[in-house]
Amino acid sequence: MRTPVPEASRSGAATPTRGLSLERIAQAAGVIGAPFRDSPQFESEALGSQLGCRLVVKVETLNPIRSFKARGAQFLMSQLTGRPHLVCATAGNFGQGMAYAARERSLPLTVFTSVGASPMKMERMRVMGADVRTVGNNADDTHEAARVFAAESGALLVEDGRDPAIAEGAGTIGLELLRWPETFDSVVLPLGDGALLGGVARWIKEHSPTTRMVGVCAAGSPAMERSWRSKLPQSAPAATIADGIAIQTPFAEAVANLVELADDILFVEDSTLVGAMRLVHRELGLVLEPSGAAGIAALMAHPAQFDEKLTGTVLTGGNLTVEQMQTWLGG
């Protein structure tokens, strides 16, 4: 199990506060760059008719890194003091968001990934100026390597799922979703480290308390669901094609936020994720990676919960290699 670095040791960061702030989510909406905010959202009759609900999709793949992750990275960096050397661990999309934001501010960034990380995602981080290092075979190994590097070098460790600013940046998605003129019955979001669901739920629960906030985990990565149900961080192996939501050891801060804010957490099988990717590709012409399609997969796997109801979901990432597109979208 990885060991979080005490907040007091994180020089260069803004003073942390407990929980997630509505004021800072609103502030983040004015900080995040234009390519990443106000992403398209619309009701898809084609998807809704097949999934048995009224479905509003928000597309977070039409930006320079093809995912929502730059929202949190940009807001976090806007809160920094000084010019620290940054370090993070990632499956790929968060690292791209960090690399994009760090390049904008000319800040050095070291990124740790696992041996099985997407070569395409690693190359894009390098192109944006990050020093990318491959360590270990799983998420806990890479987080530990990043922690050790920060302790030994004095770099600022940035932890997706633990730093409030990252979740608050992601929370701007909730602010934008609630511009929809009707009240959502449910909003269904991929659940990995918890920053997305925590940030979005913080905003939506304040402004639309009857809306159910539902997280979606890969069946092969049950740690966050188990942690949410037990209200304490639980470690579990992660074996899924959805690297963006593959979590072994959740942060206590993320679990505490979800215990307070999430109404339910559902599991989906990898085969259903692929089916969701193909459905979105066929009906909307969009390429999604497995984690990016998790919300759609949940509607496929658990239709009774969303029957005829107004449901929102976020298509969170679309970074696939050519080989992955041939394998998952060619059938």
SEDO-382243 format. One record per residue (C-alpha): x, z, y; residue in one letter. Coordinates in Angstrom, 1 decimal. Layout:
// residues N
+--------+--------+--------+--------+
|      x |      z |      y | residu |
+--------+--------+--------+--------+
|      X |      Z |      Y |      a |
...
+--------+--------+--------+--------+
// end
This chain:
// residues 331
+--------+--------+--------+--------+
|      x |      z |      y | residu |
+--------+--------+--------+--------+
|    0.0 |    0.0 |    0.0 |      m |
|    1.3 |   -0.9 |    3.4 |      r |
|    2.1 |    1.9 |    5.9 |      t |
|    0.7 |    1.3 |    9.4 |      p |
|    3.2 |    1.9 |   12.3 |      v |
|    2.1 |    4.9 |   14.5 |      p |
|    0.7 |    3.7 |   17.8 |      e |
|    3.2 |    5.7 |   19.7 |      a |
|    6.0 |    3.6 |   18.4 |      s |
|    4.5 |    0.3 |   19.5 |      r |
|    6.4 |   -0.2 |   22.8 |      s |
|    5.2 |   -3.0 |   25.0 |      g |
|    1.5 |   -2.7 |   24.0 |      a |
|   -1.3 |   -1.7 |   26.3 |      a |
|   -2.5 |    1.9 |   25.7 |      t |
|   -4.7 |    1.9 |   22.6 |      p |
|   -8.2 |    3.3 |   22.8 |      t |
|  -10.5 |    4.4 |   19.9 |      r |
|  -13.0 |    1.9 |   18.8 |      g |
|  -13.9 |   -1.4 |   20.3 |      l |
|  -14.8 |   -1.8 |   24.0 |      s |
|  -17.7 |   -3.9 |   25.3 |      l |
|  -16.0 |   -4.0 |   28.7 |      e |
|  -12.9 |   -5.5 |   27.2 |      r |
|  -14.9 |   -8.0 |   25.2 |      i |
|  -16.4 |   -9.2 |   28.4 |      a |
|  -13.0 |   -9.2 |   30.0 |      q |
|  -11.6 |  -11.3 |   27.2 |      a |
|  -14.2 |  -14.0 |   27.8 |      a |
|  -12.4 |  -14.6 |   31.1 |      g |
|   -8.9 |  -14.6 |   29.7 |      v |
|   -9.2 |  -16.8 |   26.6 |      i |
|   -8.1 |  -20.4 |   27.3 |      g |
|  -10.7 |  -23.2 |   27.7 |      a |
|   -9.8 |  -24.9 |   24.4 |      p |
|  -10.9 |  -21.9 |   22.5 |      f |
|  -13.9 |  -20.5 |   24.3 |      r |
|  -17.5 |  -21.7 |   24.5 |      d |
|  -17.2 |  -23.5 |   21.1 |      s |
|  -20.2 |  -25.7 |   20.0 |      p |
|  -23.2 |  -23.9 |   18.5 |      q |
|  -26.4 |  -25.7 |   17.4 |      f |
|  -29.2 |  -25.5 |   14.9 |      e |
|  -28.5 |  -27.6 |   11.9 |      s |
|  -31.7 |  -28.8 |   10.4 |      e |
|  -29.8 |  -30.6 |    7.7 |      a |
|  -28.1 |  -27.4 |    6.5 |      l |
|  -31.1 |  -25.2 |    7.1 |      g |
|  -33.5 |  -27.3 |    5.1 |      s |
|  -31.1 |  -27.1 |    2.1 |      q |
|  -30.4 |  -23.4 |    2.5 |      l |
|  -33.9 |  -22.3 |    3.1 |      g |
|  -33.4 |  -20.8 |    6.6 |      c |
|  -33.2 |  -21.7 |   10.2 |      r |
|  -29.5 |  -22.0 |   10.6 |      l |
|  -27.4 |  -21.9 |   13.8 |      v |
|  -23.7 |  -22.8 |   13.2 |      v |
|  -20.9 |  -22.1 |   15.6 |      k |
|  -17.9 |  -24.4 |   15.1 |      v |
|  -14.5 |  -22.8 |   15.7 |      e |
|  -12.4 |  -25.6 |   14.2 |      t |
|  -12.4 |  -28.0 |   17.2 |      l |
|   -9.4 |  -26.6 |   19.0 |      n |
|   -5.6 |  -26.9 |   18.9 |      p |
|   -5.2 |  -24.6 |   15.9 |      i |
|   -8.4 |  -25.4 |   14.1 |      r |
|   -9.6 |  -21.8 |   13.9 |      s |
|  -10.9 |  -18.9 |   16.0 |      f |
|   -7.7 |  -16.8 |   15.7 |      k |
|   -6.3 |  -17.7 |   19.1 |      a |
|   -9.1 |  -15.8 |   20.8 |      r |
|   -7.7 |  -12.4 |   19.7 |      g |
|   -4.1 |  -13.4 |   20.1 |      a |
|   -4.5 |  -14.6 |   23.6 |      q |
|   -6.4 |  -11.5 |   24.7 |      f |
|   -3.9 |   -9.2 |   23.1 |      l |
|   -1.0 |  -10.9 |   24.9 |      m |
|   -2.9 |  -10.6 |   28.2 |      s |
|   -2.8 |   -6.9 |   27.7 |      q |
|    1.0 |   -6.6 |   27.1 |      l |
|    3.5 |   -5.0 |   29.5 |      t |
|    7.0 |   -6.4 |   29.7 |      g |
|    8.2 |   -9.3 |   27.5 |      r |
|    8.5 |   -7.9 |   24.0 |      p |
|    9.7 |   -9.7 |   20.9 |      h |
|    6.6 |  -10.0 |   18.7 |      l |
|    6.2 |   -9.9 |   15.0 |      v |
|    3.2 |  -10.3 |   12.7 |      c |
|    2.2 |  -11.0 |    9.1 |      a |
|   -0.2 |  -13.8 |    8.3 |      t |
|   -1.7 |  -16.1 |    5.7 |      a |
|   -1.4 |  -18.8 |    8.3 |      g |
|   -4.3 |  -19.0 |   10.9 |      n |
|   -3.5 |  -15.8 |   12.7 |      f |
|    0.1 |  -16.8 |   12.9 |      g |
|   -0.9 |  -20.1 |   14.4 |      q |
|   -2.9 |  -18.2 |   17.0 |      g |
|    0.0 |  -15.9 |   17.8 |      m |
|    2.4 |  -18.8 |   18.0 |      a |
|    0.2 |  -20.7 |   20.4 |      y |
|   -0.3 |  -17.7 |   22.6 |      a |
|    3.3 |  -16.7 |   22.5 |      a |
|    4.5 |  -20.1 |   23.5 |      r |
|    2.2 |  -20.1 |   26.5 |      e |
|    3.9 |  -16.9 |   27.7 |      r |
|    7.5 |  -17.9 |   26.5 |      s |
|    7.6 |  -14.8 |   24.2 |      l |
|    9.7 |  -14.7 |   21.0 |      p |
|    7.7 |  -14.4 |   17.8 |      l |
|    8.7 |  -13.8 |   14.2 |      t |
|    6.1 |  -14.5 |   11.6 |      v |
|    6.1 |  -13.3 |    8.0 |      f |
|    4.2 |  -15.2 |    5.3 |      t |
|    4.0 |  -15.0 |    1.5 |      s |
|    5.5 |  -17.4 |   -0.9 |      v |
|    2.1 |  -19.0 |   -1.5 |      g |
|    1.3 |  -19.7 |    2.1 |      a |
|    0.1 |  -23.1 |    3.2 |      s |
|    3.2 |  -25.3 |    4.0 |      p |
|    1.1 |  -27.1 |    6.7 |      m |
|    0.3 |  -23.8 |    8.4 |      k |
|    3.9 |  -22.7 |    8.3 |      m |
|    5.1 |  -26.0 |    9.7 |      e |
|    2.6 |  -25.8 |   12.6 |      r |
|    3.8 |  -22.3 |   13.5 |      m |
|    7.4 |  -23.5 |   13.5 |      r |
|    6.5 |  -26.5 |   15.7 |      v |
|    5.0 |  -24.0 |   18.2 |      m |
|    8.3 |  -22.1 |   18.3 |      g |
|    7.8 |  -19.2 |   15.9 |      a |
|   10.5 |  -18.0 |   13.6 |      d |
|    8.7 |  -18.2 |   10.2 |      v |
|   10.0 |  -16.1 |    7.3 |      r |
|    8.7 |  -16.2 |    3.7 |      t |
|    8.7 |  -12.8 |    1.9 |      v |
|    6.9 |  -11.6 |   -1.1 |      g |
|    4.0 |  -12.8 |   -3.2 |      n |
|    1.0 |  -11.2 |   -1.5 |      n |
|   -0.4 |   -9.9 |    1.8 |      a |
|    0.9 |   -6.3 |    1.4 |      d |
|    4.4 |   -7.6 |    0.8 |      d |
|    4.4 |   -9.6 |    4.0 |      t |
|    2.9 |   -6.8 |    6.1 |      h |
|    5.6 |   -4.4 |    4.8 |      e |
|    8.3 |   -6.9 |    5.7 |      a |
|    6.9 |   -7.3 |    9.2 |      a |
|    6.7 |   -3.5 |    9.6 |      r |
|   10.4 |   -3.1 |    8.5 |      v |
|   11.5 |   -5.9 |   10.8 |      f |
|    9.7 |   -4.2 |   13.7 |      a |
|   11.2 |   -0.8 |   12.9 |      a |
|   14.8 |   -2.2 |   12.6 |      e |
|   14.7 |   -4.6 |   15.5 |      s |
|   12.5 |   -2.9 |   18.0 |      g |
|   10.1 |   -5.8 |   18.0 |      a |
|    6.4 |   -5.2 |   18.7 |      l |
|    4.4 |   -5.2 |   15.5 |      l |
|    1.0 |   -7.0 |   16.0 |      v |
|   -1.5 |   -6.2 |   13.1 |      e |
|   -4.6 |   -8.3 |   12.8 |      d |
|   -7.4 |   -6.0 |   11.8 |      g |
|   -5.8 |   -3.0 |   13.4 |      r |
|   -5.1 |   -3.9 |   17.1 |      d |
|   -8.4 |   -3.5 |   19.0 |      p |
|   -7.6 |   -6.3 |   21.4 |      a |
|   -7.6 |   -8.8 |   18.6 |      i |
|  -11.1 |   -7.8 |   17.5 |      a |
|  -12.2 |   -7.7 |   21.1 |      e |
|  -11.0 |  -11.2 |   21.6 |      g |
|  -12.9 |  -12.3 |   18.5 |      a |
|  -15.9 |  -10.4 |   19.9 |      g |
|  -16.3 |  -13.1 |   22.5 |      t |
|  -17.9 |  -15.2 |   19.8 |      i |
|  -20.7 |  -12.7 |   19.7 |      g |
|  -21.1 |  -12.9 |   23.4 |      l |
|  -21.5 |  -16.7 |   23.1 |      e |
|  -23.8 |  -16.6 |   20.1 |      l |
|  -26.3 |  -14.4 |   22.0 |      l |
|  -26.7 |  -17.2 |   24.6 |      r |
|  -29.1 |  -18.6 |   21.9 |      w |
|  -32.6 |  -18.3 |   23.3 |      p |
|  -34.0 |  -16.6 |   20.2 |      e |
|  -33.1 |  -13.3 |   18.5 |      t |
|  -31.1 |  -13.8 |   15.3 |      f |
|  -32.4 |  -12.1 |   12.2 |      d |
|  -28.9 |  -12.1 |   10.7 |      s |
|  -25.4 |  -13.2 |   11.6 |      v |
|  -23.2 |  -13.9 |    8.6 |      v |
|  -19.4 |  -13.9 |    9.0 |      l |
|  -16.4 |  -14.3 |    6.8 |      p |
|  -14.8 |  -10.9 |    6.2 |      l |
|  -11.0 |  -10.6 |    5.8 |      g |
|   -9.1 |   -8.0 |    7.8 |      d |
|  -12.3 |   -7.1 |    9.7 |      g |
|  -11.4 |   -8.2 |   13.2 |      a |
|  -14.0 |  -11.0 |   13.4 |      l |
|  -16.9 |   -9.0 |   12.0 |      l |
|  -16.0 |   -5.9 |   13.9 |      g |
|  -15.6 |   -7.6 |   17.3 |      g |
|  -18.7 |   -9.8 |   17.0 |      v |
|  -20.8 |   -6.9 |   15.6 |      a |
|  -19.7 |   -4.6 |   18.4 |      r |
|  -21.2 |   -7.0 |   21.0 |      w |
|  -24.3 |   -8.1 |   19.0 |      i |
|  -25.3 |   -4.6 |   17.9 |      k |
|  -25.3 |   -3.4 |   21.5 |      e |
|  -27.3 |   -6.4 |   22.9 |      h |
|  -29.4 |   -7.3 |   19.8 |      s |
|  -29.7 |   -4.2 |   17.7 |      p |
|  -32.2 |   -5.6 |   15.2 |      t |
|  -29.9 |   -8.4 |   14.2 |      t |
|  -28.3 |   -7.8 |   10.8 |      r |
|  -24.5 |   -8.2 |   10.7 |      m |
|  -23.4 |   -9.4 |    7.3 |      v |
|  -19.8 |   -9.8 |    6.1 |      g |
|  -18.8 |  -12.2 |    3.3 |      v |
|  -15.9 |  -11.4 |    0.9 |      c |
|  -14.5 |  -13.6 |   -1.8 |      a |
|  -15.3 |  -12.1 |   -5.2 |      a |
|  -11.7 |  -12.2 |   -6.1 |      g |
|  -10.8 |  -10.0 |   -3.0 |      s |
|  -13.0 |   -6.9 |   -3.2 |      p |
|  -10.9 |   -4.4 |   -1.2 |      a |
|  -12.8 |   -4.6 |    2.1 |      m |
|  -16.2 |   -4.4 |    0.4 |      e |
|  -15.1 |   -1.4 |   -1.6 |      r |
|  -13.6 |    0.2 |    1.4 |      s |
|  -16.8 |   -0.3 |    3.5 |      w |
|  -19.0 |    1.2 |    0.7 |      r |
|  -16.7 |    4.2 |    0.2 |      s |
|  -16.0 |    4.6 |    3.9 |      k |
|  -12.2 |    4.8 |    3.2 |      l |
|   -9.5 |    2.2 |    2.7 |      p |
|   -9.3 |    1.0 |   -0.9 |      q |
|   -6.6 |   -1.3 |   -2.3 |      s |
|   -7.4 |   -4.0 |   -4.8 |      a |
|   -5.7 |   -7.2 |   -6.0 |      p |
|   -6.6 |  -10.4 |   -4.2 |      a |
|   -7.0 |  -13.6 |   -6.3 |      a |
|   -8.9 |  -16.3 |   -4.4 |      t |
|   -8.5 |  -19.7 |   -3.0 |      i |
|   -9.7 |  -18.3 |    0.4 |      a |
|   -6.4 |  -17.1 |    1.8 |      d |
|   -7.9 |  -16.4 |    5.2 |      g |
|  -10.1 |  -13.6 |    3.7 |      i |
|   -7.7 |  -12.4 |    0.9 |      a |
|   -7.1 |   -8.7 |    1.7 |      i |
|   -5.3 |   -6.2 |   -0.5 |      q |
|   -5.2 |   -3.1 |    1.7 |      t |
|   -7.5 |   -2.8 |    4.7 |      p |
|   -6.5 |   -0.9 |    7.8 |      f |
|   -8.4 |    2.4 |    8.3 |      a |
|   -9.4 |    1.3 |   11.9 |      e |
|  -11.1 |   -1.8 |   10.6 |      a |
|  -12.9 |    0.1 |    7.9 |      v |
|  -14.2 |    2.7 |   10.4 |      a |
|  -15.5 |   -0.1 |   12.7 |      n |
|  -17.3 |   -1.8 |    9.8 |      l |
|  -18.8 |    1.4 |    8.5 |      v |
|  -20.4 |    1.8 |   11.9 |      e |
|  -21.3 |   -1.8 |   12.6 |      l |
|  -21.9 |   -3.8 |    9.4 |      a |
|  -25.3 |   -3.9 |    7.7 |      d |
|  -24.2 |   -5.5 |    4.4 |      d |
|  -21.2 |   -7.1 |    2.7 |      i |
|  -21.8 |   -9.9 |    0.2 |      l |
|  -19.5 |  -11.5 |   -2.4 |      f |
|  -19.2 |  -15.2 |   -3.1 |      v |
|  -17.3 |  -17.0 |   -5.9 |      e |
|  -14.5 |  -19.5 |   -5.3 |      d |
|  -16.7 |  -22.2 |   -6.8 |      s |
|  -19.4 |  -21.5 |   -4.3 |      t |
|  -16.9 |  -21.7 |   -1.4 |      l |
|  -16.0 |  -25.1 |   -2.6 |      v |
|  -19.6 |  -26.1 |   -2.8 |      g |
|  -20.1 |  -24.8 |    0.8 |      a |
|  -17.1 |  -26.8 |    2.0 |      m |
|  -18.5 |  -30.0 |    0.4 |      r |
|  -22.0 |  -29.3 |    1.9 |      l |
|  -20.7 |  -28.9 |    5.4 |      v |
|  -18.5 |  -32.0 |    5.0 |      h |
|  -21.4 |  -34.1 |    3.8 |      r |
|  -24.0 |  -32.9 |    6.3 |      e |
|  -21.9 |  -32.2 |    9.4 |      l |
|  -18.8 |  -34.3 |    8.9 |      g |
|  -16.6 |  -31.2 |    9.3 |      l |
|  -13.6 |  -30.2 |    7.2 |      v |
|  -13.5 |  -26.5 |    6.4 |      l |
|  -11.0 |  -24.4 |    4.5 |      e |
|  -12.5 |  -22.0 |    1.9 |      p |
|  -12.6 |  -18.9 |    4.2 |      s |
|  -14.1 |  -21.0 |    7.0 |      g |
|  -17.1 |  -21.8 |    4.8 |      a |
|  -17.7 |  -18.3 |    3.6 |      a |
|  -20.8 |  -17.8 |    5.7 |      g |
|  -22.4 |  -21.0 |    4.3 |      i |
|  -21.4 |  -19.9 |    0.8 |      a |
|  -23.2 |  -16.6 |    1.2 |      a |
|  -26.4 |  -18.4 |    2.2 |      l |
|  -26.1 |  -20.5 |   -1.0 |      m |
|  -25.4 |  -17.5 |   -3.2 |      a |
|  -27.9 |  -15.0 |   -1.7 |      h |
|  -30.8 |  -17.2 |   -0.5 |      p |
|  -33.5 |  -14.5 |   -0.7 |      a |
|  -31.9 |  -12.4 |    2.0 |      q |
|  -32.2 |  -15.3 |    4.6 |      f |
|  -35.4 |  -17.0 |    3.5 |      d |
|  -37.0 |  -18.8 |    6.4 |      e |
|  -35.1 |  -16.5 |    8.9 |      k |
|  -33.1 |  -17.4 |   11.9 |      l |
|  -29.5 |  -17.0 |   10.8 |      t |
|  -26.3 |  -17.6 |   12.6 |      g |
|  -22.9 |  -18.2 |   11.1 |      t |
|  -19.4 |  -19.2 |   12.3 |      v |
|  -17.4 |  -22.0 |   10.7 |      l |
|  -14.1 |  -20.2 |   11.3 |      t |
|  -11.2 |  -22.5 |   10.1 |      g |
|  -10.4 |  -26.0 |    9.0 |      g |
|   -6.8 |  -26.1 |    8.1 |      n |
|   -6.4 |  -28.0 |    4.8 |      l |
|   -3.6 |  -30.0 |    3.5 |      t |
|   -4.2 |  -33.6 |    2.3 |      v |
|   -3.9 |  -32.4 |   -1.3 |      e |
|   -6.5 |  -29.7 |   -0.7 |      q |
|   -8.9 |  -32.2 |    0.9 |      m |
|   -8.5 |  -34.4 |   -2.1 |      q |
|   -9.0 |  -31.6 |   -4.5 |      t |
|  -11.9 |  -29.7 |   -2.9 |      w |
|  -13.7 |  -32.4 |   -0.9 |      l |
|  -13.1 |  -35.5 |   -3.1 |      g |
|  -15.5 |  -34.5 |   -5.8 |      g |
+--------+--------+--------+--------+
// end
